[in-house]
Amino acid sequence: MSEKDVVANDWGRFLGNIVVNAGIGTFDTGKESDLFCAGSLDDIQLKEDEIQIETSTKNGPAIKMWAKLVKKYLPFAEIVYVADEPGSAMYATNDPKMKDMYIIDSSTAEIETNYEVSPEDLKRLLKELLKTETDDLDALIDMLEASDYGDAICVYQWEYEDIAHCC
């Protein structure tokens, strides 16, 4: 599906090739695609009853493209995605298990980086780190940002987005 190059590119296994070769959209040089497909297919793994696909994309996940592809070839399947771009502080998912989760991006030895935590674990960790009894998570995050750790530790909540409306 991605083997025939539709357009010369530096992306490797270009997502635009999947769009065109699967017959779910167009990609014309110099024109916008009818589907967002700026990126590459990096890895595919089959695990029990799921297919895990890893991509590198520009400006967020290509959800509409994947939804059209799944609708055409696996109409009974469900898409669950996790998209992160730490440099842009973008953490998005439709995975219900991650709906209330936080991620810590850290450049300090006190806390490991890209560490996913529940709200309760984040509270406990920040209370210990900041040596406070405050129990309000928003206040703790504000205290962290104002502390000496403010430039070294960033806390983000996964943005939950139901994709049923997109396709």
MARVO-899326 format. One record per residue (C-alpha): residue in three letters; x, y, z. Coordinates in steps of 0.2 Angstrom, whole numbers, plus 5000, padded with zeros to 4 digits. Layout:
ALAXYZ ...
This chain:
MET500050005000 SER501550125003 GLU502750044991 LYS502350144975 ASP502950324976 VAL501650444971 VAL502850594974 ALA504650604977 ASN504950634995 ASP506150635010 TRP504950555021 GLY505350375017 ARG503750275018 PHE502750425014 LEU500950435021 GLY500350515005 ASN500850354996 ILE499650255007 VAL498250385004 VAL498350374985 ASN498850184983 ALA497350134995 GLY496150244985 ILE495650344999 GLY496150514993 THR497250614982 PHE498950694983 ASP499450814969 THR501150904969 GLY500851084972 LYS499051064979 GLU498351024995 SER497850844998 ASP496050805003 LEU496850715018 PHE498250765029 CYS499650655025 ALA501350745029 GLY502350605037 SER503050435036 LEU502550265042 ASP503950215054 ASP503450045060 ILE501949915060 GLN501749785073 LEU500449645075 LYS500049615093 GLU498649485098 ASP497049575092 GLU497849745087 ILE498949825075 GLN500149955082 ILE500750085069 GLU502050215073 THR502150365062 SER503150535061 THR502050675056 LYS502050855054 ASN500750965064 GLY499850825073 PRO499150645070 ALA498350605053 ILE496750535061 LYS495650575047 MET496750475035 TRP496850325046 ALA495050335049 LYS494650325031 LEU495950185028 VAL495150085043 LYS493450115037 LYS493850045020 TYR494949895025 LEU494449855043 PRO492749925046 PHE492449825062 ALA494049895070 GLU494250035082 ILE495650175081 VAL496450215098 TYR497850335096 VAL499250415106 ALA500150565099 ASP501550655107 GLU502750795102 PRO503750845118 GLY504550995109 SER502851065106 ALA502051015122 MET500750915112 TYR500050765120 ALA498450695113 THR497450535114 ASN495750455113 ASP496250315124 PRO495050315138 LYS496350235150 MET497450395148 LYS496050525149 ASP496550585166 MET498450545165 TYR499850675166 ILE501550665158 ILE503150745166 ASP504450805155 SER506050835165 SER507850885163 THR508250855182 ALA508850695190 GLU507550705203 ILE506150655191 GLU506350545176 THR505750615160 ASN504250565149 TYR503450485165 GLU501650455165 VAL500650475181 SER498950475188 PRO498250635196 GLU498550555213 ASP500350495210 LEU500750675203 LYS500050755218 ARG501050645229 LEU502650675219 LEU502450865219 LYS502050875237 GLU503650775241 LEU504650875229 LEU503951045234 LYS503950995252 THR502151055255 GLU500450985261 THR499451075248 ASP498250945241 ASP497551045226 LEU498350985210 ASP498151145200 ALA498951235214 LEU500351115215 ILE500751135197 ASP500751325199 MET501951305213 LEU503051195203 GLU503151315189 ALA503551455201 SER504851355210 ASP506751325206 TYR506151175196 GLY505051275185 ASP506251275170 ALA506751095172 ILE505151005175 CYS503551025165 VAL501850935168 TYR500650915154 GLN498950835155 TRP498550715140 GLU497250805129 TYR495750685127 GLU494850695110 ASP493550585104 ILE493850555086 ALA492050495081 HIS491650675075 CYS493150685063 CYS492650555050 
